[in-house]
Amino acid sequence: MPFFETTVPGPEWPDGDAPVFDALVEPNDSLGDDGFLLFVIAVLGILGVVEIAILASGCWVVGLFLAGDAAFLLFAMMLFRNRRDMFERITIAGGAIRIANRIGRKETTRRLAIFGLSLERDDDPDYGCLGLWLRLRDQRIEIGKSLSHHERTCLGDRLEAAIRAAGGKPRAERRLRAPLLSLAANEA
């Protein structure tokens, strides 16, 4: 499951200020570090053997295109690696909500008071929650971007309950999307 929830106080939380809600959101990946490394080595090995065979046969133009494909594939794998290292941690403690996230090498932490906080949801009747945002005055922060629609719906429900448990009164703003195509019988 790409996100989990814990309420166990860690060493960074004093005993009296244990978090009410603590969720770590990570993208779902099917390859671990060793699996990813093995995949990259296998792909590069196959490309190397094919490149040598093409160059030995005298088709250097095809070899250039294959080398370009290999460079593009390496670039795509590096982007995939950066996405795998992404995380988002949402914590509610001491009357505030803290959102810490990392995308690639960039880490940001934001802190919002839970009082006056609104939770916006973009709900679709067929797919579930398409977007989830926290809004406080002029700040609007999207959360749970790497979750599926169903997981984002669960995160929104649990987050709303946790804000209420922490003493806040979140305004839940839901936008329901209308169906793109409506079939209605024409009455004459």
HUCOR-V205512 format. One line per field, one symbol per residue. phi: phi as a letter, one per 40 degrees, with the letter a starting at -180 (. if undefined). psi: psi as a letter, one per 40 degrees, with the letter a starting at -180 (. if undefined). burial: + if it has 24 or more other C-alpha atoms within 12 Angstrom, else -. Layout:
# HUCOR-V205512
phi->???
psi->???
burial->???
This chain:
# HUCOR-V205512
phi->.cbbbabcccccbcdcbcccaabbbbccbcbccccccccccccccccccccccccccgccccccccccccccccccccccccccccaabbbbaggbbbbbbbbgbcbbbbbbcccgcbbcbbcbccbhccabbbbbfccbbcbgcccccccccccccccccccccchcbcccbbbcccccbbcbcccc
psi->heiihiehhadehidefiidhhhhhiihiehaddddddddddddddddddddddddeegdddddddddddddddddddddddddeiihhhhhifeihhhhihhbehhihihiiehehihhhghhdddahdihihhhbehhhhifdeiidddddddddddddddddeeighhhhhhhhiidhhhihhh.
burial->-++-+-------------+++++++++------------+------+---+--------------+--------------+--++++++++++++++++++--------++++++++++++++----+++++++++----++++++++++++++++-+++-+++-+-+-+-+----------------
